[in-house]
């Protein structure tokens, strides 16, 4: 009887050990899932920010195109006509990005020139 009792205790110890291992594995898996979720969220947030920046840049490029197209029609430009780059205004509408090199000739310090008038 003592042997049977000892065998039952051994199996109970094994069950407790297995349960502890399973709990540790579950905690590790939960931590891994949390890390993956955080990485996916960060990637998605970055993608949204990049898309917003790309959309803003695209809109500015089309604005410049529309200005140049209207001026071309009004002024009758040819392929040889010089075009003042300041016609579209400053390169950075809200100022140069942080860390962007600034020099004395920078457009961020110039005021846009007046658009040509119809002659």
C-alpha positions in Angstrom: 0.0 0.0 0.0 2.9 2.3 0.7 4.2 1.7 -2.8 0.8 2.6 -4.4 0.6 5.7 -2.3 4.1 6.7 -3.2 3.3 6.1 -6.9 0.2 8.4 -6.6 2.3 11.1 -5.0 4.9 10.8 -7.8 2.2 11.2 -10.4 0.8 14.2 -8.6 4.2 15.8 -8.4 4.6 15.2 -12.2 1.2 16.8 -12.8 2.1 19.8 -10.8 5.5 20.1 -12.6 3.8 19.8 -15.9 1.2 22.4 -15.0 4.0 24.8 -13.9 5.8 24.2 -17.2 2.6 24.8 -19.1 1.9 28.0 -17.2 5.5 29.3 -17.9 5.1 28.4 -21.6 1.7 30.2 -21.7 3.3 33.3 -20.1 6.1 33.2 -22.6 3.6 32.9 -25.5 1.5 35.8 -24.1 4.6 38.0 -23.9 5.6 37.1 -27.5 2.1 37.9 -28.7 2.2 41.2 -26.9 5.5 42.0 -28.5 4.2 41.1 -31.9 1.1 43.2 -31.4 3.2 46.2 -30.3 5.4 45.8 -33.4 2.4 45.6 -35.7 0.9 48.7 -34.1 4.1 50.6 -34.5 4.5 49.6 -38.1 0.9 50.6 -38.8 1.3 53.9 -37.1 4.5 54.6 -39.1 2.8 53.5 -42.4 -0.1 55.9 -41.7 2.3 58.8 -41.0 4.3 58.0 -44.1 1.1 57.9 -46.2 0.0 61.2 -44.8 3.4 62.7 -45.6 3.3 61.2 -49.1 -0.2 62.6 -49.7 0.8 66.0 -48.5 3.9 66.0 -50.8 1.7 64.8 -53.7 -0.8 67.6 -53.1 2.0 70.2 -53.1 3.5 68.8 -56.3 0.1 69.0 -58.0 -0.4 72.6 -56.7 3.0 73.5 -58.3 2.0 71.8 -61.5 -1.3 73.6 -61.7 0.5 77.0 -61.1 3.0 76.3 -63.8 0.3 75.0 -66.2 -1.7 78.2 -65.7 1.3 80.4 -66.1 2.3 78.5 -69.2 -1.1 79.1 -70.8 -1.2 82.7 -69.8 2.4 83.6 -70.8 2.7 81.4 -73.9 5.9 79.7 -72.7 7.9 77.5 -75.1 10.4 74.7 -74.4 13.1 77.5 -74.3 11.3 79.8 -71.9 13.2 80.3 -68.6 11.0 79.6 -65.5 11.8 81.2 -62.2 11.8 78.5 -59.5 10.3 81.0 -57.0 7.1 81.1 -58.9 5.6 78.3 -56.9 6.7 79.8 -53.5 9.1 78.4 -50.9 10.2 74.8 -51.1 9.0 74.2 -47.6 5.6 75.8 -47.0 5.9 75.3 -43.2 9.7 75.9 -43.0 12.5 73.5 -43.6 12.4 70.2 -41.8 14.3 69.9 -38.6 18.0 69.2 -39.4 17.7 70.5 -42.9 20.9 72.5 -43.8 20.2 76.2 -44.2 22.4 78.6 -46.0 22.2 82.2 -47.0 20.7 81.3 -50.4 18.0 79.1 -48.9 14.5 79.5 -50.1 13.3 79.4 -46.5 14.8 82.9 -46.1 13.6 84.3 -49.4 10.1 85.7 -50.1 8.5 84.2 -53.2 8.8 86.5 -56.2 5.7 88.0 -57.7 4.1 86.1 -60.4 4.5 87.6 -63.9 1.6 89.8 -65.1 0.0 89.5 -68.5 1.6 91.8 -71.0 
